[in-house]
Amino acid sequence: MEVPLVEQDGAHLSKSIPRLETFLRFFGFCQYSVLTFVISWLSFLLLGIVLPVFMIKFSASAYVEKYQINSFEFQILVFQSLAAAISLVCISHNLRKYGVRNFLFVDRSHGYITEFRDEYIKKIHDFFFLLAVWVIPCLLLKIVLEVIRIIHVHRDPWWQSVLISIALIISWTYSIIIFLSGCALFNLLCNVQVIHFENYGKLLERDMDVSVYIEEHIRLTRYLSKISHRFRIFFILEILVVTASQVVALFQTTGNKDIITLTNGGDFVISCIAELVGIIICLHAAAKATHRAQGVASIAAKWHSLVTCNSSDAAITSSSGNLEAPNIASLLRVDCSESDLESVDYMPMPTNTQLTSSYNKRQAFVTYLQSNPGGFSVFGWRIERTLINTIFFLEISLVLFVLGQTITFTSE
């Protein structure tokens, strides 16, 4: 007996969400009880703080002073641990309060689970893919750096240097996964809302009262408002920590530029890349959600114009006896790219039932959307391209300057 396709998709979604929850539970985000709370933070303290501090102290000696600056190493560790701790605190708090399904707005109470099941599954897969794309290259760079250190630092016995490097790699990987998981989870949450906003144009195809469209838009903007409220502290603190990390590293590199090499400064380069990637993921997700939310007004205005023009054309053609409808479909049929910068929405031709909608109701609907653009905001500051340009160029300027001061190849 064949299983219905709807049931198969439901089974796939039922597997994808528990898989995501298992991943989050493994890294300590799901702190649903006192026991899991204690285990999560003990793991973070041991792997993210105690282990690297002990290894840095243990490996410090006059023999390796040329290859390691303890104050520099500790400051990198402090900001790396802060970024991971912020991610762990904010995500675990929201998961403990709402649960995974309600946190992602994919539970049955939101009414979307059947209609967008495939899209939800794809976005959850994209979450793991995004983590792998950035964690694996950074991990490889970290491994290469530790191998270079082992080669240059001849510590007897050799296995001692290998154990220190392995411990540092495990600790670094754990902290970076915690940090990037929080950023990728925020990206997942925004992309789930993007699905709903991109589907809003299809909603206008249906023969519904304008009040239904307004109610749906109110619901979507309320979800974005909830996301903004839940992640605003996370958003601000992560940007501040990453910026402070670059500034402190800038002072360190300029104060010790004669002895900074790839061997003792490489940790900053890798951590800098990972931190910057996390911030870019968050900014891109917030800007994409804002762009789609604000694009709804354009879709509605286009729909209102088409319905109004075709209503007038229909009246003219019926009175003149010409049954040929105006051919404007080619003006509406455009490509919709996955890129946030290139996407243009497609608006289908209105049906005859849509032509009976009241002009005043449609006009009020468009005015409402233009007055309530929506989007992800942080204490009233909407994350748009203008704000992102300011943040991005400030961060990239600091990063490029510090990298230029840090990566110096000296002959020994």
Disulfide bonds with the S-S distance in Angstrom:
none
